[in-house]
Amino acid sequence: MTNATGLKSYFIFKNVDWSAMWSATWETIWVTLVSMIAIVIFGIILGLILYETKNSHATIYRIINWIVGLFVDIFRSIPFIILIVLILPITMKLAGTIIGPRAALPSLIISASPFYARMVESYFREVDAGVIEAAESMGASTWEVIMKVLIPESKPALIAGATVTTISLIGYTAMAGAIGAGGLGNLAYQDGFQASNNTVTLVATVIICLFVFIVQFVGDWFVRITDKRTR
């Protein structure tokens, strides 16, 4: 037995296929990042629509607010594991498959975008009305108010909300993985639970926890550097 083989036999995690573990880790990171980018974009758009049409007296805007609000409330109330099954036909059309990391994207985006949209709407409502009125009195258009007042003033809150959403999303990826969407959830379930290999499940759990800690740390750091009150 060579020294390398001897070391491997005594290694505490010798039952872990590290190649598969790193591959699953990358899948989880990739799915989370791609879906989070889409969630932030759609969430801000939906939240902005809800905010701008909330108190409008125009019938068309009230209808738009009702439709968008209904969509947001319905999809954020459906349990994620059920939503995955419900939108399988949509997933098949968009991703071309119902298994693997790519297949997890539609359900992740559809489930988390409404959640973030409601947060965005509340953040916009917390912006000082006096600042908005001052911008409008100087002739700023609605678009200028949005880009130069609403979003900049609520940036720390938007980042904090995105951080919370990302952490929830990591949990969603684990659930999606358990039904064939790949990633650490899939590895922990198939190679860990079903194979009675608790070591794999433990390592996958630790990596997910580390991922959460890193996301929280980075999110908090961005909040600090963008919050004018902490400068």
Contacts in CASP RR format, 6 or more apart in sequence:
PFRMAT RR
TARGET T0000
AUTHOR 0000-0000-0000
METHOD contacts of the structure
MODEL  1
MTNATGLKSYFIFKNVDWSAMWSATWETIWVTLVSMIAIVIFGIILGLIL
YETKNSHATIYRIINWIVGLFVDIFRSIPFIILIVLILPITMKLAGTIIG
PRAALPSLIISASPFYARMVESYFREVDAGVIEAAESMGASTWEVIMKVL
IPESKPALIAGATVTTISLIGYTAMAGAIGAGGLGNLAYQDGFQASNNTV
TLVATVIICLFVFIVQFVGDWFVRITDKRTR
1 9 0 8 1.000
8 14 0 8 1.000
13 199 0 8 1.000
13 203 0 8 1.000
15 197 0 8 1.000
15 199 0 8 1.000
15 200 0 8 1.000
16 199 0 8 1.000
16 200 0 8 1.000
16 203 0 8 1.000
17 191 0 8 1.000
17 200 0 8 1.000
20 187 0 8 1.000
20 191 0 8 1.000
21 187 0 8 1.000
21 200 0 8 1.000
21 203 0 8 1.000
21 204 0 8 1.000
21 207 0 8 1.000
24 182 0 8 1.000
24 183 0 8 1.000
24 184 0 8 1.000
24 185 0 8 1.000
24 186 0 8 1.000
24 187 0 8 1.000
24 204 0 8 1.000
25 183 0 8 1.000
25 184 0 8 1.000
25 207 0 8 1.000
27 100 0 8 1.000
27 101 0 8 1.000
27 182 0 8 1.000
27 183 0 8 1.000
27 184 0 8 1.000
28 170 0 8 1.000
28 173 0 8 1.000
28 174 0 8 1.000
28 183 0 8 1.000
28 184 0 8 1.000
28 185 0 8 1.000
28 208 0 8 1.000
28 211 0 8 1.000
29 211 0 8 1.000
30 101 0 8 1.000
31 101 0 8 1.000
31 104 0 8 1.000
31 105 0 8 1.000
31 108 0 8 1.000
31 173 0 8 1.000
31 176 0 8 1.000
31 181 0 8 1.000
31 183 0 8 1.000
32 166 0 8 1.000
32 169 0 8 1.000
32 170 0 8 1.000
32 173 0 8 1.000
32 211 0 8 1.000
34 105 0 8 1.000
35 104 0 8 1.000
35 105 0 8 1.000
35 108 0 8 1.000
35 109 0 8 1.000
35 112 0 8 1.000
35 169 0 8 1.000
36 162 0 8 1.000
36 165 0 8 1.000
36 166 0 8 1.000
36 169 0 8 1.000
38 105 0 8 1.000
38 109 0 8 1.000
38 113 0 8 1.000
39 108 0 8 1.000
39 109 0 8 1.000
39 112 0 8 1.000
39 113 0 8 1.000
39 116 0 8 1.000
39 162 0 8 1.000
39 165 0 8 1.000
39 169 0 8 1.000
40 116 0 8 1.000
40 162 0 8 1.000
42 109 0 8 1.000
42 113 0 8 1.000
42 117 0 8 1.000
43 113 0 8 1.000
43 114 0 8 1.000
43 116 0 8 1.000
43 117 0 8 1.000
43 120 0 8 1.000
44 116 0 8 1.000
44 117 0 8 1.000
44 120 0 8 1.000
44 151 0 8 1.000
44 158 0 8 1.000
45 117 0 8 1.000
46 68 0 8 1.000
46 71 0 8 1.000
46 72 0 8 1.000
46 113 0 8 1.000
46 114 0 8 1.000
46 117 0 8 1.000
46 120 0 8 1.000
47 117 0 8 1.000
47 118 0 8 1.000
47 120 0 8 1.000
47 121 0 8 1.000
47 124 0 8 1.000
48 120 0 8 1.000
48 124 0 8 1.000
48 146 0 8 1.000
48 150 0 8 1.000
49 64 0 8 1.000
49 65 0 8 1.000
49 68 0 8 1.000
50 65 0 8 1.000
50 68 0 8 1.000
50 69 0 8 1.000
50 72 0 8 1.000
50 117 0 8 1.000
50 118 0 8 1.000
50 121 0 8 1.000
51 120 0 8 1.000
51 121 0 8 1.000
51 124 0 8 1.000
51 125 0 8 1.000
51 150 0 8 1.000
52 61 0 8 1.000
52 142 0 8 1.000
53 61 0 8 1.000
53 62 0 8 1.000
53 64 0 8 1.000
53 65 0 8 1.000
53 68 0 8 1.000
54 65 0 8 1.000
54 121 0 8 1.000
56 62 0 8 1.000
56 65 0 8 1.000
71 114 0 8 1.000
72 114 0 8 1.000
72 117 0 8 1.000
72 118 0 8 1.000
73 114 0 8 1.000
74 114 0 8 1.000
75 83 0 8 1.000
75 110 0 8 1.000
75 111 0 8 1.000
75 113 0 8 1.000
75 114 0 8 1.000
76 111 0 8 1.000
76 114 0 8 1.000
76 115 0 8 1.000
76 118 0 8 1.000
78 86 0 8 1.000
78 111 0 8 1.000
80 107 0 8 1.000
80 111 0 8 1.000
80 172 0 8 1.000
80 175 0 8 1.000
80 176 0 8 1.000
81 175 0 8 1.000
81 179 0 8 1.000
83 107 0 8 1.000
83 110 0 8 1.000
83 111 0 8 1.000
84 91 0 8 1.000
84 107 0 8 1.000
84 175 0 8 1.000
84 176 0 8 1.000
84 179 0 8 1.000
87 106 0 8 1.000
87 107 0 8 1.000
87 110 0 8 1.000
88 98 0 8 1.000
90 106 0 8 1.000
91 97 0 8 1.000
91 98 0 8 1.000
91 103 0 8 1.000
91 106 0 8 1.000
91 107 0 8 1.000
92 98 0 8 1.000
94 105 0 8 1.000
94 106 0 8 1.000
95 102 0 8 1.000
95 103 0 8 1.000
95 105 0 8 1.000
95 106 0 8 1.000
96 102 0 8 1.000
96 103 0 8 1.000
97 103 0 8 1.000
99 180 0 8 1.000
99 181 0 8 1.000
99 182 0 8 1.000
100 180 0 8 1.000
100 181 0 8 1.000
100 182 0 8 1.000
100 186 0 8 1.000
101 181 0 8 1.000
101 182 0 8 1.000
101 183 0 8 1.000
103 180 0 8 1.000
103 181 0 8 1.000
104 173 0 8 1.000
104 176 0 8 1.000
104 177 0 8 1.000
104 181 0 8 1.000
104 182 0 8 1.000
107 172 0 8 1.000
107 176 0 8 1.000
108 169 0 8 1.000
108 172 0 8 1.000
108 173 0 8 1.000
108 176 0 8 1.000
111 172 0 8 1.000
112 165 0 8 1.000
112 168 0 8 1.000
112 169 0 8 1.000
112 172 0 8 1.000
115 165 0 8 1.000
115 168 0 8 1.000
116 161 0 8 1.000
116 162 0 8 1.000
116 165 0 8 1.000
119 161 0 8 1.000
119 164 0 8 1.000
119 165 0 8 1.000
120 154 0 8 1.000
120 158 0 8 1.000
123 154 0 8 1.000
123 157 0 8 1.000
123 158 0 8 1.000
123 161 0 8 1.000
124 150 0 8 1.000
124 154 0 8 1.000
126 154 0 8 1.000
126 157 0 8 1.000
127 149 0 8 1.000
127 150 0 8 1.000
127 153 0 8 1.000
127 154 0 8 1.000
128 153 0 8 1.000
131 149 0 8 1.000
131 153 0 8 1.000
132 145 0 8 1.000
132 149 0 8 1.000
132 150 0 8 1.000
135 144 0 8 1.000
135 145 0 8 1.000
135 148 0 8 1.000
135 149 0 8 1.000
136 145 0 8 1.000
140 148 0 8 1.000
140 149 0 8 1.000
151 158 0 8 1.000
155 226 0 8 1.000
156 223 0 8 1.000
156 226 0 8 1.000
156 227 0 8 1.000
159 219 0 8 1.000
159 222 0 8 1.000
159 223 0 8 1.000
159 226 0 8 1.000
160 219 0 8 1.000
160 223 0 8 1.000
162 219 0 8 1.000
163 215 0 8 1.000
163 216 0 8 1.000
163 218 0 8 1.000
163 219 0 8 1.000
163 220 0 8 1.000
163 223 0 8 1.000
166 215 0 8 1.000
167 212 0 8 1.000
167 215 0 8 1.000
167 216 0 8 1.000
170 208 0 8 1.000
170 211 0 8 1.000
170 212 0 8 1.000
170 215 0 8 1.000
171 208 0 8 1.000
173 181 0 8 1.000
173 183 0 8 1.000
173 184 0 8 1.000
173 185 0 8 1.000
174 184 0 8 1.000
174 185 0 8 1.000
174 188 0 8 1.000
174 208 0 8 1.000
175 185 0 8 1.000
176 182 0 8 1.000
176 185 0 8 1.000
177 183 0 8 1.000
177 184 0 8 1.000
177 185 0 8 1.000
177 186 0 8 1.000
177 189 0 8 1.000
178 185 0 8 1.000
178 186 0 8 1.000
178 188 0 8 1.000
178 189 0 8 1.000
180 186 0 8 1.000
184 204 0 8 1.000
184 207 0 8 1.000
184 208 0 8 1.000
185 204 0 8 1.000
185 208 0 8 1.000
187 200 0 8 1.000
187 204 0 8 1.000
188 200 0 8 1.000
188 201 0 8 1.000
188 204 0 8 1.000
188 205 0 8 1.000
191 197 0 8 1.000
191 200 0 8 1.000
192 198 0 8 1.000
192 199 0 8 1.000
192 200 0 8 1.000
192 201 0 8 1.000
192 204 0 8 1.000
193 201 0 8 1.000
224 230 0 8 1.000
END
